[in-house]
Amino acid sequence: MSRAQFEERLFGTLRWVVIAALLIATLFPFYYMVMLSFRPTGQLLLHPGSLWVPLHEITVSTYRTILEPTSKGGQGLLGMLRNSALVSLGTVVLTLAASVPGAWAISRLKFVGSRQISALFLAVYLFPATLLAVPLFVMFSRIGLQGSLVGLAVVYIAQTVPVSIYMLRNYFSTVPVSIEEAAALDGCSRLQILWRVVLPLAAPSLMATGLYVFMIAWNEFLFALLFLAATPSKWTVSLGLSQMDNAIEVPTTVLMAGSVVLTIPVIVLFYAAERFLTEGLTTGADKS
């Protein structure tokens, strides 16, 4: 066997070993979480390390407990899902409304310092979120948006707009200028060019950016805790599960059911938009 053949077989084997290890590390925690969510509390105490639930022991009572409103003895996660959906979708809409014109202007308009300004958008992430927490809390308390889902969505926009502009700018740079010039010759204004020409071409990038923003808002915890801790009716899912985790009377199986419910919407959205996500993230990768 030649050295080239040996290396090819060795690295081919190692590749599959690494892939298998990554799959196990990624899927096993989710699998164990799902199994715990279907187990009765008594069986969990008797066999905490069991990795399989017999069919006769499977129960969905934990999901009823986690989804039912507190007035019926449940944990009210359904209302928290509604709050998270409203905040996340609102954040996506407002972020794209602010990012699309900004990204297009940076990619097309020529002005002094355009490249430096583009790099500064990502520099925002060099600062930890805790530096912004107290000033934002004081400011929003004074204007009456503390404890409001609208105020929380506005806070998320401050975090998501910079990276959204950076992602969209790379895509807009790949759109041929000749297409926009042809539209201008036909009498379109800049806004009409953006709306009728650029945005239809940028649909994959908009989908990828929107999904990324949605996941940030859906899973965010720090600002949700800071702004909504005093108003339980406005809690998001991540904040609600954290508060349940601190409560002694909430069983582990119920928390696992809540974690499954929290994870499923993101997984469904990801696989539904997988084609757009892949195309949107890779297009424009050779531009900066």
N, C-alpha and C positions, 0 to 999 in steps of 0.2 A: 504493500500500500504506500503510495506516495504521500509526501507531506501535505500537498494540497488536498488530496482526498481525505486524509485524517482530519485536517482542520475543518473541512466542509462537514463531515459527519459529526465532529465534536460540537461545532457551533450550531449545527442543525438540531442536535439533541438538547443542548443547553437552551436554545430558543424556546422549545416546547416546555422544558422544565420551568423556565422563568414565566412563561404564559400561564402554565398550570398554577404556579405559586401565586401569581397576581390574581387569578380568578378565585382561588380559594380565599385569599385575604380579603377580596372585595365582596364575594357572595356569601361566605359563611356567616358573618355577623348579621346580614339581612335575613338569611335562612333561620338562624337561631332566634332572631327577634320575632319572625312570623310564627315559629313553633311555640314560643312562649305565649304569644297572644291567643292561641287556641287551647291552651292547657288550663285546667282548673287549678285554682290556687292550692288546694290540698295536695294534688299530685305533684305540683312544683316543689312543695316543701318536702315531700317524701323522696322524690327523685330529681334533684335540681340539675344534675348533669346529663339527663337523658336528652338525646338528640333526635328523638322520634316520638310522635304522639300517636298512640293507638287510635283507631277510628272510633271506638266506643267512648273514648275520653274527650274527643274534640267538642269544644263548646264555643258558641258565639256570644255568650252572655257578656264577655268583656267588651265586645264591640257595642252592644246595646248600652252598657253602662257608660262607656266613654262618649257616645253620641247623644244620649238622652239629655234634655235640659236639666239644670239643677233643681228646678221646681218639681221634677218627677224622680229625684234621687240620683240622677246621672251626673256626669262631669261637664256637660255643655260644650263638648268639642265641636258640635255641628255649628253653633254660633261662632266659635273661634275660626272655623274654616271659612265662614262667610266673611268675617272681618279680614282675614288674611287675603282672601281672593279680591276683596274690594281694594285693599291697600296695594296689592301686587299689580293688579290690572291698571289701577290708576297711576301707579308709578311708571309702568311701561308706556302708557299713552302720553303722559306728560314728559317723560324722558325723551321719547322719540320726537315729540313735537318741538322740543328744544334742541335736540342733537342734530336732526336732519339739516335744518338751515345752517347751523354752525359748522357742521362737517363739510357741507357743500361749499360754503364760503371759504373755508380754509384750503380746500382742494382746488378751487378755481380762481379765487381772487388773489391777485398779486399785491402784496404790501410788505413793508419793511418789518422783519421779525416774524414772518409767517411760520417758518420752520421752528423757531424757538418757542413760539406760542403753542404750537402743536405738541412739542415735547413737554411743556409745562402742564398740560392736561393730565399726563400720567404722574407728574411729580406730586400731585395731590395725594397719591397713595403712599408717599413716603412718610406722611404724618399719620399717627394712630388716631382711630376714631374717638378715643377718650379725650383728645385735645379739643374736639369740637362739641363734645357732649354737654358740658356745663354752659358754655356761651349760648348754644342753641336752646337749651332748656330754659335759661333765663329769658331769652328773647321771645320764645314762643309762649312762655307764661305771661309775659306782659301784653301780648297781643291777643290772648285768649285762645290759643290753639293747643295748649298743653292738655293732654287727655283726649285729643281729637284724632280720628283716623286721617283726616285731611292734613293735619299738621305733620303726622308721621310720614305720609306719602311725600310731602314737600321736603322733609329731612332726607328721605331716601334719594330724592332727585339730586340733591347736592352731592351724593356719593356716586350716583350712576351716570350722570351726564358726562363727566370727563372721559371715562373709559368708553362710553358710547360714541362720543365724538371721534375718539382715536380710531375705533373699529370702523366706523362708517367712512371716515376720511380715506382710509386705505382702499375701500371699495370704490368710492366715487372717483378716485384717481385713475381707476382702470376704465372708466366710461370714456369712450373716444370723444374728444372735444368737437370733432367734425359733426357728430350727431346733434350736439347742442347748437352749433353754428347753423346747421340746416334748419333747425326749428326756429332760430332767431330770424333767419331770412324769410321764413313763412309768417313772420309777424308775432311770434310768441315773446312775451316778456320773460324776465328772469324767473319769476315765480311760476309762470306757466311752463317754462322749460323744466323746472324742478318737479312740478306736479305731474305733467303729462309725459315727460320723456325719462327723467332720471329715476324717479321713484318706481315706475314699473320695472325698470332694469335692475333696480336695487332690492327687489323683493326678497331674494335669499339672504342678503346681508341684514335687512330689516328684521327678518324672522329670527336670525341667529342672535342679533343684538337684543331683540325683545325678549327672547327666551332667557338669555343671560341676565338681563335686568330682572325678569320675573323671579328667577331662582335666588338672586340676591335679596330681593324684598321678601320673598316667601320664607327664607331661612333666617333672616336677621333677628337678633335677640337684644343687643345692647340698647339701641334706641327705643325699641318696643318696651323694654323694662323701664327705661327712664321716663318715657312720656305716658305710658298707659297703666303703670302698676297700680295707681290709685283708682282706676275705673275698670273693674273686672268685666263689665259688659262689653268693653272694647278690646279685650285681650285678643292677640293673635295666637295662632297655634303654637308657635315656638315658645312664647311667653307662658301660655296656659300649661303646656307640658312641664315647663320648668317649675311652675308653682305647684303642680301636682306631685312632682318628684320630691319637693320639700315637705309634703304632707304625709304624716305617718299612716293615715287611714286608707291611702290609695295603694292597692296591691300592685306588685311588679307586673303581673299579667295585663292589668289595665293600662299601665304606662307603655308596655310593648304594643298593645293594640293602638294606642294613640300615636306611637311612633310610626307604625305601619300606615295609618291614615295620613299622617303628615308626609310620608315619603311617596305614596302612590301617585298623587297628582303630578309631581315633578317627573316621575318616571314615564307616566303616560304622555305628558307633553313632549318629553325628550324624544321618545320613539315616534310620536306622531310627526314631529318636525325634524327627524334625523337627517333627511335628505337636504332640506334647506339649511340646517345647522352646519353640516359638513361643507356644503358649497359656499355658504356665507363666510365661514371662518377661513377657508383656504383661498378664496378669490382675493386677489390683491396682496397676497403674502410676499410677492416679490417687489412690492412698492413700499416706500416709507415716506 
